[in-house]
Amino acid sequence: MSRAYTVREIDDLRNACRNKFIWGFYSGAIVAGISRSYKESEMIRSSEELVRTHMLAGHTATDLLASEPTRRVWSDQ
């Protein structure tokens, strides 16, 4: 049985899922300007499906962010 979520938790989960759809990472982009092209309706539908799936599993946005491997940001230095 899934738990009750606050509005804030749902919004945070929704933002993380949208980041995953657009940037490939729950935390968003590493480099500004790099994303996949998408139709807004496709992004909304897909991210809402992800939100529902994660809610059924009892996940929060914090769980999703913690599940990502540490990303190394490359620099020219």
C-alpha positions in Angstrom: 0.0 0.0 0.0 1.4 3.4 -0.9 1.8 6.2 1.7 0.2 9.7 1.7 2.3 12.4 0.0 2.3 16.1 0.8 1.8 18.5 -2.1 5.4 19.6 -1.7 6.6 16.0 -2.0 4.6 15.5 -5.2 5.9 18.7 -6.7 9.5 17.7 -5.9 8.9 14.3 -7.3 7.3 15.8 -10.5 10.3 18.2 -10.9 12.8 15.3 -10.6 10.9 13.2 -13.1 10.7 16.1 -15.6 14.5 16.6 -15.2 15.0 12.9 -15.9 12.9 13.1 -19.1 14.6 16.3 -20.4 18.1 16.0 -19.2 18.6 12.3 -18.4 19.3 13.0 -14.7 16.9 13.5 -11.8 19.0 16.4 -10.6 18.9 18.3 -13.9 21.5 19.3 -16.4 25.3 19.3 -15.9 25.8 21.7 -18.8 23.2 24.3 -19.7 21.9 24.1 -23.2 22.1 20.4 -23.7 18.8 18.6 -23.6 16.7 16.3 -25.8 14.0 17.7 -28.0 10.5 16.9 -27.0 6.9 17.7 -27.3 5.5 19.3 -24.1 2.5 16.9 -24.1 4.9 13.9 -24.4 7.1 15.2 -21.5 4.0 15.8 -19.3 2.6 12.4 -20.0 5.8 10.5 -19.5 6.9 12.4 -16.4 3.4 12.0 -14.8 3.7 8.2 -15.4 7.1 8.2 -13.7 5.6 10.2 -10.8 2.8 7.6 -10.3 5.2 4.7 -10.6 7.5 6.2 -8.0 4.6 7.1 -5.7 3.3 3.5 -5.8 6.8 2.3 -4.9 7.0 4.8 -2.0 9.8 6.8 -3.4 10.5 10.5 -2.8 12.5 13.0 -4.9 15.3 12.7 -2.3 15.4 8.9 -2.9 15.7 9.5 -6.7 18.5 12.0 -6.3 20.3 9.7 -3.9 20.0 6.8 -6.4 22.0 8.6 -9.1 25.7 7.9 -9.3 28.0 10.7 -8.5 28.5 12.7 -11.7 31.9 14.1 -12.6 31.8 17.5 -14.2 34.7 17.9 -16.7 36.5 21.2 -16.9 39.2 22.6 -19.1 41.6 23.1 -16.1 
